[in-house]
Amino acid sequence: MNTFEILQIIIGFIGLILIAVPFSENYKIINFRYIVYGIIAQIFLGLILLKVPFVISVFEILGEGVTVLQQATVEGSNFVFGYPPSNEDTPYRSLLETFAFGVLPYIIVMACISAILWYWGILPFIVNLISKACQKLFNIGGPVGLGAAANIFVGQVEAPLLIRPYVSKLSNKELLILMTAGMATVAGSVMVALISILEPAFQDENLIQHFITASVLSVPGAIMYSNIMIPSNSVTDFKENKTPKVYRSTMDAITRGASDGASIALSVGTILIAVIALVFIVNTIIGVASSQFGLDLSIESILGYLFAPIAWLMGIPWNEAIVAGELLGIKTTLNEFVAYPGLAALENGELSDKSKLITFYSLCGFANLSSVGILISGITAMASERKDDLIKVSLKALVGATLASCMTGLIVGIFF
């Protein structure tokens, strides 16, 4: 690592923090100790998850497990949806070659597996460890600590359900933490689906390791940015210090997990239909308008220039920053299911291996405009009286989640 790269990293840390300051309700009382704790926690977790041999070996086992899970999903999908083409010349292909029937079923199976692991106590044990650490570092209560940490494995709407009785009591800062952590992470239910999209472009990488690392690192980042935007010492705690039960039995976990997974898969599919159609319409309008001035503009090219400075702050060279910025902009305005295929489709040389990995981490999260609406409606269903507060902090949550993922990308770049 040369002097310029070190300088770029230092500027990156400062720049990614300063971007959040204008969104602060009172920048004069920001506790800079929490900023230091957040960055140190991310670096420490990155070191453990990416460089400790034992942890790497565990992720290798998990990687093999993901392969088995993919094969198992194909078996189930093939039974329900699959019909092989009669010959290579037929225009009718197997349903398993489509996104709807070849990728979305991974969400259903993984949601089911996650529910089983939650009932068996495996996921709650891991979540509690992360939650306790966050409570100590950032002086937050048990409910919001649990809700934030649970986002690593369950969805952004499912995580608040774990603390449903306490949602109405949370302060605005605690609501912000809950929303920011939800959008700065990727739930386990969609990881395998995204892995199936990215495998061709990252054949030499253990993608499950990178996804879990990205989500784990982004939790302290999300809490750090929430402390910047709403500096407050208010703490809501459990009456009893224990993780709430979610499922009554293994069979209940299987049925409810599969049902929840189906809802998520349907939601992902319908949102993609809508946003891709809207992008086409807007690109057509922009293309016609810009052609009158001899330009060839699109949403993607405009976003590339807007987000290029942030990509540079993450440690990506300027000559690659526009490409990375375009993907980051697509993920923020649309969603990760549009951005990740764009990353996988990049031609050799557009991004270096290091820049590609940094971009991978910055895209790992639900921080997009549609997620804001999903979170507001989902949490409002649990505590309708907090709707105005949720709307009030929603922009801060979107900005904080995006920056948390970018900070994770910057930190991971140091290790590669």
C-alpha positions as CSV (number, residue, x, y, z in Angstrom):
1,M,0.0,0.0,0.0
2,N,1.6,3.3,-1.1
3,T,1.4,6.7,0.5
4,F,-1.4,7.9,-1.8
5,E,-3.6,4.9,-1.0
6,I,-3.0,5.5,2.8
7,L,-3.9,9.1,2.4
8,Q,-7.0,8.2,0.4
9,I,-8.1,5.8,3.2
10,I,-7.7,8.5,5.8
11,I,-9.6,11.0,3.7
12,G,-12.2,8.3,3.2
13,F,-12.8,7.8,6.9
14,I,-13.1,11.6,7.5
15,G,-15.3,12.2,4.4
16,L,-17.8,9.4,5.1
17,I,-18.3,10.7,8.6
18,L,-18.6,14.4,7.6
19,I,-21.3,13.5,5.0
20,A,-23.6,12.5,7.9
21,V,-23.0,15.6,10.0
22,P,-25.4,17.9,8.0
23,F,-28.2,15.4,8.8
24,S,-27.6,15.7,12.5
25,E,-30.3,17.2,14.7
26,N,-27.6,18.8,16.9
27,Y,-24.1,18.4,15.7
28,K,-22.7,20.3,18.7
29,I,-23.5,17.4,21.1
30,I,-22.3,14.5,18.9
31,N,-20.4,12.0,21.0
32,F,-17.2,11.5,19.0
33,R,-16.4,8.5,21.3
34,Y,-19.1,6.5,19.6
35,I,-17.6,7.3,16.2
36,V,-14.3,6.0,17.3
37,Y,-15.9,2.9,18.9
38,G,-17.9,2.3,15.7
39,I,-14.8,2.4,13.4
40,I,-12.7,0.3,15.8
41,A,-15.5,-2.3,16.1
42,Q,-15.8,-2.6,12.3
43,I,-12.0,-2.9,11.9
44,F,-11.8,-5.5,14.7
45,L,-14.7,-7.6,13.4
46,G,-13.3,-7.4,9.8
47,L,-10.0,-8.7,11.1
48,I,-11.6,-11.6,12.8
49,L,-14.0,-12.5,10.1
50,L,-11.6,-12.1,7.2
51,K,-8.2,-13.1,8.5
52,V,-8.5,-15.5,11.4
53,P,-7.8,-19.1,10.0
54,F,-10.4,-20.8,12.3
55,V,-13.1,-18.4,11.2
56,I,-12.1,-18.8,7.5
57,S,-12.4,-22.6,7.9
58,V,-15.9,-22.2,9.4
59,F,-16.9,-20.1,6.4
60,E,-15.5,-22.7,4.0
61,I,-17.8,-25.2,5.7
62,L,-20.7,-22.8,5.4
63,G,-19.8,-22.3,1.7
64,E,-20.1,-26.0,1.1
65,G,-23.4,-25.9,3.0
66,V,-24.6,-23.1,0.6
67,T,-23.8,-25.4,-2.3
68,V,-25.9,-28.2,-0.8
69,L,-28.7,-25.7,-0.1
70,Q,-28.6,-24.5,-3.7
71,Q,-28.8,-28.1,-5.0
72,A,-31.7,-28.8,-2.6
73,T,-33.6,-25.7,-3.7
74,V,-33.1,-26.8,-7.4
75,E,-34.6,-30.2,-6.5
76,G,-37.6,-28.7,-4.8
77,S,-38.1,-26.1,-7.6
78,N,-37.6,-28.7,-10.3
79,F,-40.4,-30.8,-8.8
80,V,-42.9,-27.8,-8.8
81,F,-41.8,-25.6,-11.7
82,G,-39.2,-27.5,-13.8
83,Y,-39.9,-28.8,-17.2
84,P,-36.8,-29.5,-19.4
85,P,-36.9,-28.4,-23.1
86,S,-37.6,-31.3,-25.4
87,N,-34.5,-30.4,-27.5
88,E,-31.9,-27.6,-27.8
89,D,-33.7,-25.9,-30.7
90,T,-37.0,-25.3,-28.9
91,P,-37.7,-21.7,-27.9
92,Y,-39.4,-22.9,-24.7
93,R,-36.9,-23.1,-21.9
94,S,-37.1,-24.5,-18.4
95,L,-38.8,-22.3,-15.9
96,L,-35.8,-22.8,-13.7
97,E,-33.8,-20.6,-16.1
98,T,-35.9,-17.6,-15.2
99,F,-35.3,-15.2,-12.3
100,A,-38.8,-15.8,-10.8
101,F,-38.5,-19.6,-10.7
102,G,-34.7,-20.1,-10.7
103,V,-33.6,-17.4,-8.1
104,L,-36.5,-16.4,-5.9
105,P,-37.1,-20.0,-4.5
106,Y,-33.7,-19.6,-2.7
107,I,-35.4,-16.9,-0.6
108,I,-38.2,-19.3,0.5
109,V,-35.8,-22.2,1.4
110,M,-33.3,-19.9,3.2
111,A,-36.1,-18.2,5.2
112,C,-37.3,-21.7,6.3
113,I,-33.8,-22.7,7.3
114,S,-33.3,-19.4,9.2
115,A,-36.6,-20.0,11.1
116,I,-35.5,-23.5,12.1
117,L,-32.1,-22.2,13.3
118,W,-33.8,-19.5,15.3
119,Y,-36.1,-21.9,17.0
120,W,-33.2,-24.3,17.8
121,G,-31.4,-21.3,19.6
122,I,-28.4,-21.2,17.2
123,L,-29.2,-17.8,15.7
124,P,-30.4,-16.2,19.0
125,F,-27.1,-17.1,20.6
126,I,-25.1,-15.4,17.9
127,V,-27.4,-12.4,17.8
128,N,-27.3,-12.0,21.6
129,L,-23.5,-11.9,21.5
130,I,-23.5,-9.1,18.9
131,S,-26.3,-7.3,20.7
132,K,-24.5,-7.3,24.1
133,A,-21.4,-6.0,22.5
134,C,-23.3,-3.1,20.8
135,Q,-25.1,-2.3,24.1
136,K,-21.8,-2.0,25.9
137,L,-20.1,0.0,23.2
138,F,-22.8,2.5,22.3
139,N,-24.9,2.7,25.5
140,I,-28.1,1.4,23.9
141,G,-30.9,-0.7,25.4
142,G,-31.6,-4.4,25.0
143,P,-34.6,-4.1,22.6
144,V,-32.9,-1.9,20.0
145,G,-29.6,-3.9,20.4
146,L,-31.5,-7.1,19.7
147,G,-33.5,-5.6,16.8
148,A,-30.4,-4.2,15.2
149,A,-28.3,-7.4,15.5
150,A,-31.1,-9.7,14.4
151,N,-31.1,-7.9,11.0
152,I,-28.0,-10.0,10.1
153,F,-30.1,-13.1,9.8
154,V,-33.7,-12.0,9.5
155,G,-35.5,-9.4,7.4
156,Q,-35.7,-5.7,8.0
157,V,-39.4,-6.1,8.9
158,E,-39.1,-9.4,10.8
159,A,-36.3,-8.0,13.1
160,P,-38.6,-5.4,14.8
161,L,-41.2,-8.2,15.3
162,L,-38.8,-9.7,17.9
163,I,-39.2,-6.6,20.0
164,R,-42.8,-5.7,19.1
165,P,-44.0,-4.9,22.7
166,Y,-41.2,-2.3,23.0
167,V,-41.5,-0.6,19.5
168,S,-44.0,2.0,20.8
169,K,-41.7,2.9,23.7
170,L,-38.5,3.5,21.6
171,S,-37.1,7.0,21.3
172,N,-36.6,8.5,17.9
173,K,-32.9,7.7,18.0
174,E,-33.7,4.1,18.8
175,L,-36.2,3.9,15.9
176,L,-33.5,5.4,13.7
177,I,-31.1,2.7,14.8
178,L,-33.6,0.0,14.1
179,M,-34.4,1.3,10.6
180,T,-30.7,2.1,9.7
181,A,-29.5,-1.4,10.8
182,G,-32.4,-2.9,8.8
183,M,-31.3,-1.2,5.6
184,A,-27.6,-1.5,6.1
185,T,-27.7,-5.3,6.2
186,V,-28.9,-8.2,4.0
187,A,-31.1,-10.8,5.5
188,G,-30.0,-14.4,5.4
189,S,-33.2,-15.2,3.5
190,V,-31.9,-13.3,0.4
191,M,-28.2,-14.1,0.7
192,V,-28.3,-17.4,-1.2
193,A,-30.4,-15.8,-4.0
194,L,-27.8,-13.1,-4.4
195,I,-25.0,-15.6,-4.3
196,S,-26.6,-17.5,-7.2
197,I,-26.5,-14.2,-9.2
198,L,-22.9,-13.4,-8.3
199,E,-21.1,-16.7,-8.5
200,P,-20.0,-16.4,-12.1
201,A,-18.2,-13.1,-11.4
202,F,-16.7,-14.2,-8.0
203,Q,-15.7,-17.8,-8.6
204,D,-12.7,-17.6,-6.4
205,E,-14.4,-16.0,-3.4
206,N,-16.4,-17.5,-0.6
207,L,-19.5,-15.3,-1.1
208,I,-21.3,-16.4,2.1
209,Q,-18.3,-15.2,4.1
210,H,-18.4,-11.8,2.4
211,F,-22.2,-11.4,2.8
212,I,-22.2,-12.3,6.5
213,T,-19.1,-10.2,7.1
214,A,-20.7,-7.2,5.4
215,S,-23.9,-7.4,7.5
216,V,-22.0,-8.0,10.8
217,L,-19.7,-5.0,10.1
218,S,-22.5,-2.7,9.1
219,V,-24.4,-3.1,12.4
220,P,-22.0,-1.1,14.5
221,G,-21.7,1.3,11.5
222,A,-25.4,1.8,11.5
223,I,-25.5,2.5,15.2
224,M,-22.6,4.9,14.8
225,Y,-24.3,6.9,12.1
226,S,-27.6,6.9,14.1
227,N,-25.7,8.5,17.0
228,I,-24.3,11.2,14.7
229,M,-27.8,12.0,13.3
230,I,-29.7,11.9,16.6
231,P,-27.3,12.4,19.5
232,S,-29.2,11.2,22.6
233,N,-28.7,9.2,25.7
234,S,-32.2,7.8,26.0
235,V,-32.3,4.1,26.6
236,T,-35.2,1.7,26.5
237,D,-34.5,-1.7,28.1
238,F,-36.2,-5.1,28.6
239,K,-38.2,-5.8,31.7
240,E,-36.8,-9.3,31.5
241,N,-33.4,-9.7,29.9
242,K,-34.1,-12.6,27.5
243,T,-34.7,-13.1,23.8
244,P,-38.4,-13.4,23.0
245,K,-39.7,-16.7,21.6
246,V,-40.9,-16.6,18.0
247,Y,-41.8,-20.1,17.1
248,R,-43.7,-22.8,19.1
249,S,-42.0,-25.8,17.5
250,T,-39.7,-27.0,14.7
251,M,-42.7,-27.6,12.5
252,D,-44.1,-24.2,13.3
253,A,-40.7,-22.7,12.3
254,I,-40.8,-24.7,9.0
255,T,-44.3,-23.6,8.0
256,R,-44.0,-20.0,9.1
257,G,-40.5,-19.7,7.7
258,A,-41.6,-20.9,4.3
259,S,-44.6,-18.7,4.3
260,D,-42.6,-15.6,5.3
261,G,-40.0,-16.5,2.6
262,A,-42.8,-16.8,0.0
263,S,-44.0,-13.3,1.0
264,I,-40.5,-11.9,0.7
265,A,-39.9,-13.6,-2.7
266,L,-43.2,-12.2,-4.0
267,S,-42.4,-8.7,-2.7
268,V,-38.9,-8.8,-4.4
269,G,-40.4,-10.0,-7.7
270,T,-43.2,-7.4,-7.8
271,I,-40.9,-4.5,-6.8
272,L,-38.4,-5.5,-9.5
273,I,-41.1,-5.6,-12.2
274,A,-42.2,-2.1,-11.2
275,V,-38.8,-0.4,-10.7
276,I,-37.3,-1.9,-13.9
277,A,-40.3,-0.7,-15.9
278,L,-40.1,2.8,-14.3
279,V,-36.3,2.9,-15.1
280,F,-37.1,2.1,-18.7
281,I,-39.7,4.9,-18.9
282,V,-37.4,7.5,-17.3
283,N,-34.4,6.4,-19.4
284,T,-36.5,6.8,-22.5
285,I,-37.5,10.3,-21.5
286,I,-34.0,11.3,-20.5
287,G,-32.5,9.8,-23.6
288,V,-34.9,11.8,-25.9
289,A,-34.3,15.0,-24.0
290,S,-30.5,14.7,-23.8
291,S,-30.2,13.8,-27.5
292,Q,-31.5,17.2,-28.4
293,F,-28.3,18.6,-26.9
294,G,-26.0,15.9,-28.5
295,L,-25.8,13.9,-25.2
296,D,-26.6,10.3,-24.4
297,L,-27.7,10.3,-20.8
298,S,-29.5,7.8,-18.6
299,I,-30.3,7.3,-15.0
300,E,-27.2,5.0,-14.7
301,S,-24.8,7.5,-16.2
302,I,-26.1,10.4,-14.1
303,L,-25.9,8.3,-10.9
304,G,-22.4,7.3,-11.8
305,Y,-21.2,10.9,-11.7
306,L,-23.2,11.7,-8.5
307,F,-21.9,8.8,-6.5
308,A,-18.4,8.7,-7.9
309,P,-16.9,10.9,-5.1
310,I,-18.4,8.5,-2.5
311,A,-16.9,5.5,-4.4
312,W,-13.5,7.3,-4.3
313,L,-13.9,7.8,-0.5
314,M,-14.4,4.0,-0.2
315,G,-10.8,3.6,-1.6
316,I,-11.6,3.0,-5.3
317,P,-9.3,4.7,-7.8
318,W,-10.9,7.7,-9.6
319,N,-10.6,6.0,-13.0
320,E,-12.9,3.3,-11.7
321,A,-15.1,5.4,-9.4
322,I,-17.7,6.3,-11.9
323,V,-18.4,2.6,-12.7
324,A,-18.6,1.8,-8.9
325,G,-20.7,5.0,-8.3
326,E,-23.2,4.0,-10.9
327,L,-23.8,0.6,-9.2
328,L,-24.0,2.3,-5.8
329,G,-26.5,4.8,-7.2
330,I,-28.6,2.0,-8.8
331,K,-28.7,0.2,-5.5
332,T,-29.8,3.3,-3.5
333,T,-32.5,4.5,-5.9
334,L,-33.7,1.0,-7.1
335,N,-32.4,-2.0,-5.1
336,E,-29.6,-4.6,-4.7
337,F,-31.3,-7.1,-7.0
338,V,-30.8,-4.6,-9.8
339,A,-27.3,-3.5,-8.8
340,Y,-25.7,-6.9,-8.1
341,P,-26.4,-8.3,-11.6
342,G,-24.8,-5.1,-12.9
343,L,-21.7,-5.9,-10.9
344,A,-21.7,-9.5,-12.1
345,A,-22.0,-8.4,-15.7
346,L,-19.0,-6.0,-15.7
347,E,-16.5,-6.7,-18.3
348,N,-12.9,-7.6,-17.4
349,G,-10.9,-4.5,-16.6
350,E,-13.8,-2.2,-15.8
351,L,-13.1,-2.7,-12.1
352,S,-10.0,-4.2,-10.5
353,D,-10.5,-7.2,-8.2
354,K,-10.0,-5.0,-5.1
355,S,-12.5,-2.4,-6.4
356,K,-15.0,-5.1,-7.3
357,L,-14.8,-6.5,-3.8
358,I,-15.2,-3.0,-2.2
359,T,-18.2,-2.3,-4.4
360,F,-19.6,-5.7,-3.5
361,Y,-19.6,-4.7,0.2
362,S,-21.0,-1.2,-0.4
363,L,-24.0,-2.8,-2.2
364,C,-24.7,-5.2,0.6
365,G,-27.8,-3.8,2.2
366,F,-31.5,-2.9,1.7
367,A,-30.8,0.9,1.7
368,N,-33.1,2.0,-1.1
369,L,-36.2,4.1,-1.6
370,S,-38.6,1.2,-1.7
371,S,-37.2,-0.2,1.6
372,V,-38.0,3.0,3.3
373,G,-41.7,2.5,2.4
374,I,-41.6,-1.2,3.4
375,L,-40.0,-0.3,6.8
376,I,-42.4,2.5,7.6
377,S,-45.5,0.4,6.8
378,G,-44.1,-2.7,8.5
379,I,-43.2,-1.0,11.8
380,T,-46.3,1.2,11.7
381,A,-48.4,-2.1,11.7
382,M,-46.7,-2.8,15.1
383,A,-47.1,0.7,16.6
384,S,-49.4,2.9,14.6
385,E,-48.9,5.9,16.9
386,R,-45.2,6.1,15.8
387,K,-45.9,6.6,12.1
388,D,-45.0,10.3,12.1
389,D,-41.8,9.6,14.0
390,L,-40.8,6.9,11.5
391,I,-41.4,9.2,8.6
392,K,-39.4,11.9,10.3
393,V,-36.3,9.7,10.7
394,S,-36.7,7.8,7.4
395,L,-34.4,10.0,5.3
396,K,-31.7,9.9,8.0
397,A,-32.0,6.1,8.1
398,L,-31.6,5.8,4.3
399,V,-28.5,8.1,4.3
400,G,-27.1,6.4,7.4
401,A,-27.5,2.9,6.0
402,T,-25.9,3.8,2.7
403,L,-23.0,5.4,4.5
404,A,-22.6,2.4,6.9
405,S,-22.3,0.0,3.9
406,C,-19.8,2.4,2.3
407,M,-17.8,2.5,5.5
408,T,-17.8,-1.3,5.5
409,G,-16.5,-1.3,2.0
410,L,-13.7,1.1,2.9
411,I,-12.7,-1.0,5.9
412,V,-12.7,-4.3,4.0
413,G,-10.5,-2.7,1.3
414,I,-7.8,-2.3,3.9
415,F,-7.6,-6.0,4.4
416,F,-7.2,-6.8,0.6
